[in-house]
Amino acid sequence: MHKFNPPPDWPEPPSDSWRPPVGWTPDPAWPEAPAGWRFWLGRTGRRSSGPIGAYGAVDAGRLELATVDPALVLMHS
């Protein structure tokens, strides 16, 4: 389970289980996230790369790897 981690000065998500829907972008009136901000936390509360395809997830490398060898099973916490 991944939890969305909004940057400082952004509104809190409506619930702890809220995830940005596909195609979601932050309100342009909100301040920029700090450089290197991780938008996702794992189940232990530690920084996470986030769910594949979600806003702010660090997943480009994982998607490239999957397209190189579709037999690979992608797993992460």
C-alpha positions in Angstrom: 0.0 0.0 0.0 1.3 3.4 -0.9 0.2 6.6 0.7 0.3 9.9 -1.2 2.7 12.4 0.6 1.8 16.0 -0.3 4.5 18.6 -0.2 4.5 21.3 2.4 1.9 24.1 1.8 -0.3 21.7 -0.3 -3.7 20.8 1.1 -4.0 17.5 2.9 -5.6 14.7 0.9 -9.3 14.2 1.7 -8.5 10.8 3.4 -5.5 8.7 4.3 -6.3 6.3 1.5 -6.7 9.0 -1.2 -4.7 8.5 -4.4 -4.5 11.0 -7.2 -6.7 9.7 -10.1 -5.2 8.9 -13.5 -4.3 12.2 -15.2 -4.5 14.3 -12.0 -2.2 17.3 -11.7 -1.8 19.7 -8.8 -3.6 23.0 -8.8 -1.3 25.5 -10.5 -1.9 27.9 -7.6 -0.2 25.5 -5.2 3.6 26.1 -4.6 6.1 23.9 -6.4 7.2 20.8 -4.5 10.7 21.0 -3.0 13.4 19.6 -5.3 13.6 15.8 -4.9 10.3 15.6 -3.1 9.0 12.0 -2.9 5.2 12.0 -3.3 4.7 8.5 -1.9 5.3 6.7 1.3 5.3 2.9 1.7 3.3 0.9 4.3 6.0 1.5 6.9 6.0 5.3 6.4 9.3 5.4 4.6 9.8 7.1 1.3 8.6 5.0 -1.7 8.9 5.1 -5.4 5.1 4.9 -5.6 2.6 2.9 -7.7 3.5 2.6 -11.4 1.8 5.4 -13.4 0.7 7.5 -10.5 1.4 11.2 -10.2 4.8 11.8 -8.7 5.8 8.1 -8.8 9.4 7.3 -9.7 8.7 4.6 -12.3 10.1 5.5 -15.7 13.0 3.0 -15.3 10.7 0.2 -14.1 8.4 0.7 -17.2 11.4 0.6 -19.5 12.6 -2.6 -18.0 9.2 -4.2 -18.4 9.1 -3.3 -22.1 12.6 -4.8 -22.7 11.7 -8.1 -21.2 7.9 -8.7 -20.6 8.7 -12.0 -18.9 10.0 -10.0 -15.9 7.7 -9.7 -12.9 7.9 -6.3 -11.4 7.6 -6.2 -7.6 8.4 -3.5 -5.1 7.2 -2.3 -1.7 
